[in-house]
Amino acid sequence: MTRIKSQYKLALRRKGEHMALTEVFVTADELAEMTPEEFVNQIRHECMKPGRGMHNHPLVLGLEAGTVTIPQLQLFTEQFYLHISKMLPWIGAIYVRCPHEDVRTALVKNLAEECTGFESNTAAHPDLLLEFAKALDCDIDAVRNGIQLPAGRRVTEYFEFMGLCRDWFVPLSAIGIGLESFVPETFTRMVKAMKENYGMTDEQVIFWQMHILADQDHGDEGIEMVSNYAITGEQRKAVFDCTIETSRLFYDLWNLYSSVE
């Protein structure tokens, strides 16, 4: 059995239905030969495959079609809130392990904005998502005290794992390239659909609206992170693998909406 076939079968056993038939095993040596632009484009290409990330996610398509129900949106919002409200530990772990003052400063600013909204002159980002939950007539106390479903726990725990157990630039690259670089286009589509199909106001969708510009910068930072710090083949392989896994797990988190009839 060839190495590629062996790798494919192992991943297929682990990932089941989310393993794309077009999956290609890329070696560390092959990744090392790519320019930073080619490397980032390869990652983004992988993250746009079915069953990964937010690009053309069924939730986004459903919002645009107006077929996502309010109960489905309520569950999605609760589980997404429970995920983003648990970001402090893994960002803190990255901060402690990062040796570069400029990166640590950027992390502190990002964390302060997420937790207080000081830079955007709004509110803590989880609180902004609660405003969206209010527009959906959610029980806010129930959302705050909700329990993460397995798909939600998996992605949160994986973020914590990357923060604690991978080189500090790996989670920043994985989240920046695999998720945040897709936010401007995806959230723009979601905001438009929420307003047109669900009667939302600007105030009610501010969580999504403000991230359209903010995460453009974060996505660019992820690309810069790869260019500056993911130099060797092994470093790039770690970024590549963790970004794909992040993308798969995030897809599952967002897909929880479909568990409600």
C-alpha positions in Angstrom: 0.0 0.0 0.0 1.4 3.4 -0.9 2.0 6.1 1.7 -0.7 8.3 0.1 -3.3 5.5 0.1 -2.4 4.7 3.7 -2.7 8.3 4.8 -6.0 8.6 2.9 -7.5 5.5 4.6 -6.3 6.6 8.0 -7.9 10.0 7.6 -11.1 8.5 6.2 -11.5 6.3 9.2 -11.0 9.3 11.5 -13.2 11.8 9.6 -15.9 9.7 8.0 -18.2 11.7 5.8 -16.2 14.9 6.0 -13.2 13.3 4.2 -13.3 14.7 0.7 -12.6 12.2 -2.1 -10.3 14.8 -3.7 -8.1 14.9 -0.5 -4.4 15.1 -1.4 -1.7 14.3 1.1 1.0 17.0 0.8 4.4 16.3 2.3 6.4 18.8 4.3 9.0 18.9 1.5 6.4 19.9 -1.0 5.0 22.6 1.3 8.6 23.9 1.9 9.1 24.5 -1.9 6.0 26.7 -2.2 6.2 30.5 -2.0 4.2 32.0 0.9 1.5 33.0 -1.5 1.3 29.5 -3.0 1.2 28.0 0.4 -1.7 30.2 1.6 -3.6 29.6 -1.6 -3.2 25.9 -1.2 -4.6 26.1 2.3 -7.5 28.3 1.3 -8.3 25.9 -1.6 -8.5 23.0 0.8 -10.7 25.0 3.2 -13.2 25.7 0.5 -14.0 22.0 -0.1 -17.4 20.6 1.1 -17.5 19.9 4.8 -15.0 22.6 5.7 -15.2 26.1 7.1 -17.8 28.8 6.4 -17.3 29.2 2.7 -20.7 28.4 1.1 -21.7 26.7 4.3 -25.3 25.3 4.2 -26.3 27.8 6.9 -25.2 30.7 4.7 -27.0 29.3 1.7 -30.1 28.6 3.9 -30.1 32.2 5.2 -29.9 33.5 1.6 -32.8 31.3 0.6 -34.8 32.2 3.7 -35.2 28.5 4.7 -33.3 28.6 8.0 -35.9 28.7 10.7 -35.9 30.8 13.8 -35.4 27.8 16.1 -32.5 26.7 14.0 -31.0 30.2 14.3 -31.5 30.2 18.0 -29.6 27.0 18.5 -26.8 28.2 16.1 -26.5 31.5 18.0 -26.4 29.8 21.4 -23.7 27.3 20.4 -21.6 30.0 18.6 -21.9 32.2 21.7 -20.7 29.4 23.9 -17.7 28.9 21.7 -16.5 32.6 21.3 -17.1 33.3 25.0 -14.4 30.7 25.8 -11.6 32.2 23.8 -9.6 33.7 26.7 -7.7 30.6 27.8 -6.3 29.6 24.4 -5.4 33.2 23.4 -3.7 33.6 26.8 -1.7 30.4 26.1 -0.5 31.8 22.8 0.5 35.1 24.4 2.6 33.4 27.1 4.4 31.2 24.6 5.0 33.8 21.9 8.5 35.3 22.0 7.8 38.3 19.8 6.8 41.6 21.5 5.0 43.0 18.4 2.9 39.8 18.1 2.1 39.8 21.8 1.0 43.5 21.6 -1.3 42.7 18.7 -2.7 39.8 20.7 -3.4 42.0 23.7 -5.2 44.6 21.5 -7.2 41.9 19.8 -8.2 40.4 23.1 -9.1 43.8 24.6 -11.3 44.5 21.7 -13.0 41.1 21.9 -13.6 41.4 25.6 -14.4 45.1 25.9 -15.1 46.6 22.4 -12.7 49.5 23.3 -11.4 50.0 19.8 -14.7 49.8 18.0 -16.4 51.7 20.7 -19.1 49.1 21.0 -19.3 46.3 23.6 -17.6 42.9 24.3 -18.1 40.8 21.2 -19.9 38.0 23.0 -22.3 40.6 24.3 -22.9 41.9 20.7 -23.8 38.3 19.7 -26.3 38.3 22.6 -28.0 41.3 21.0 -28.5 39.2 17.9 -29.9 36.5 20.2 -32.4 39.0 21.7 -33.6 39.8 18.2 -34.3 36.0 17.8 -36.3 36.1 21.0 -33.8 33.8 22.8 -33.8 33.4 26.6 -30.5 35.3 27.2 -29.9 33.6 30.6 -30.4 30.3 29.0 -27.9 31.2 26.2 -25.3 32.4 28.7 -25.7 29.2 30.8 -26.1 26.8 28.0 -24.2 23.6 27.5 -22.0 23.1 24.5 -23.0 20.3 22.3 -20.3 17.8 21.3 -19.5 19.6 18.0 -19.1 22.8 19.9 -16.9 21.3 22.5 -14.7 19.7 19.9 -13.8 22.9 18.1 -13.3 24.9 21.4 -11.1 22.1 22.8 -9.1 22.0 19.6 -8.4 25.7 19.8 -7.2 25.2 23.3 -5.0 22.2 22.2 -3.4 24.3 19.5 -2.8 27.2 21.9 -1.1 24.8 24.4 0.5 22.1 22.3 1.6 23.7 19.0 4.1 26.4 18.1 2.5 29.7 18.9 2.1 30.8 15.3 0.2 27.6 14.3 -3.2 28.5 15.8 -2.8 32.1 14.7 -2.2 31.0 11.2 -4.9 28.3 11.2 -7.6 30.6 12.5 -6.5 33.6 10.4 -6.3 31.8 7.1 -8.7 29.0 7.6 -11.5 31.0 9.2 -11.0 34.8 9.5 -9.9 35.3 5.9 -13.3 34.0 4.8 -15.3 36.3 7.2 -15.6 39.4 5.1 -17.3 37.7 2.2 -19.3 35.3 4.3 -20.6 37.7 6.9 -21.5 40.3 4.2 -23.7 37.6 2.6 -25.2 36.7 6.0 -25.9 40.3 7.0 -27.7 41.0 3.7 -29.8 37.8 4.1 -30.6 38.6 7.7 -31.9 42.0 6.8 -33.8 41.0 3.7 -35.2 37.6 4.8 -35.5 38.0 8.6 -36.2 41.7 9.0 -33.1 42.4 11.1 -31.9 46.0 11.7 -28.3 47.3 11.7 -28.2 47.3 15.5 -29.3 43.7 15.6 -26.6 42.5 13.2 -23.8 44.6 14.5 -21.8 41.5 15.7 -21.7 40.3 12.1 -21.3 43.7 10.6 -18.3 44.8 12.6 -16.3 41.6 11.9 -16.5 42.2 8.1 -13.7 44.8 8.4 -12.1 43.6 11.6 -11.4 40.1 10.3 -10.1 41.4 7.0 -7.1 42.6 9.1 -7.0 39.3 11.1 -7.0 37.3 7.9 -4.1 39.4 6.5 -2.2 38.9 9.8 -2.6 35.1 9.4 -1.0 35.3 5.9 1.8 37.5 7.3 2.3 35.0 10.1 3.0 32.2 7.6 5.4 34.4 5.6 7.4 35.4 8.7 7.3 32.3 10.9 6.2 29.1 9.0 9.5 28.7 7.2 10.5 25.1 7.3 8.6 22.2 5.8 7.7 20.8 9.2 6.4 24.2 10.4 4.3 24.5 7.3 3.0 21.0 7.6 1.8 21.8 11.2 0.0 24.9 9.9 -1.5 23.0 7.0 -2.8 20.1 9.1 -4.1 22.3 11.9 -5.8 24.7 9.5 -7.7 21.9 7.7 -8.7 20.3 11.1 -9.9 23.7 12.3 -11.9 24.2 9.2 -13.6 20.8 9.5 -14.5 21.3 13.2 -15.8 24.8 12.6 -18.0 23.5 9.8 -19.5 21.0 12.3 -20.1 23.7 14.8 -22.0 25.9 12.4 -23.9 22.8 11.1 -25.5 22.2 14.5 -28.4 24.4 13.2 -29.5 21.6 11.1 -30.2 19.3 14.1 -33.4 21.3 14.7 -36.4 20.5 12.6 
